[in-house]
Amino acid sequence: MVNFNENPVALAGWYIADCAAPIGQFTWENSLGSVSAVIVATSRIKAGELVVYALCRPSGHHACRDMAMGMCFLNNSAIAAVELRKQFDRVAIIDIDMHHGNGTQQIFYQRGDILTISIHGDSRDFYPFYSGFENEYGSGDGEGYNLNIPLPKGSNEAFYLKALEKSASRVLSFKAEALVVATGFDTFKSDPLGCFALESNSYYKIGRMIRSLNLPTLFVQEGGYFVEALRENARQLVKGFENV
């Protein structure tokens, strides 16, 4: 039997997976603000808007059901999907962040009504290391409803768009009624935490492909750490979505 120690330092060991999720004075306030943006965004999708972009910080896709990690405390994309599920029978999540959305996968791994897809750097040598492999399909009611597409270091636009095309095909076969896009720009070639080689205009093509699914779409901001290019990369994504 484990003795549960309520000392704050001990509790951190239970609920924080790594040193990249420190809790400070304003952590809860900021995390709650991030989720609040997502809740407002989902309400607009449910009211009939085709697309909404939720600018969230901190990001959320590493946050598990009961554990913070990787600068993520509350899983914004997962919360968005659960909110959308109140109106739509089938909701899909495509995670286009550089890192595997391990928290999102964990939350929905045994559910068949929310499809989770993640395109990311190969976890054999990239964070979060222990999840994101192709043989993780889901279990129980969720078997077959989790898709991981790990890509090697240096993957360029052609590699990435092929993976996104595979993701889009799975969303269509799932017959999703609404889509959440966990939107990270750390796939950009100059990102200090990334290992891919996407250009700014690559996001225009990503936006076009996502729009071709013709689904109510909620973009939820995740990573992206090359600040000088964030504005242009986000602009290209939105422009691509609008110009189909």
JOFEN-V529327 format. One line per field, one symbol per residue. psi: psi as a letter, one per 20 degrees, with the letter a starting at -180 (. if undefined). burial: # if it has 16 or more other C-alpha atoms within 10 Angstrom, else .. A space follows every 50 residues. Layout:
psi: ???
burial: ???
This chain:
psi: pppopjphhghhhhjphrjjlqpahjggggghhghhhgggghhhghiiqg pqoooppraiiipahkpqrljpgpnggghgggghihhphppqpoojqhqp mhgggghjhkqjioppppprqpihkqpjgjrjqhjnirrcijpijpppnp qrqjpagggghghhgggghhgghilqiqppoonqjjiqhjpijrjakqrg ihhghggghghiilqppopopcaojnhhigghghgggggghhj.
burial: ...........#...##...#.........##.##.###.##..##.... ###############.###################..#.########### #######################..###..###..###...#.####### ##..###..##.##..##.##..#.################.######## .##########.#.############..##..#########...
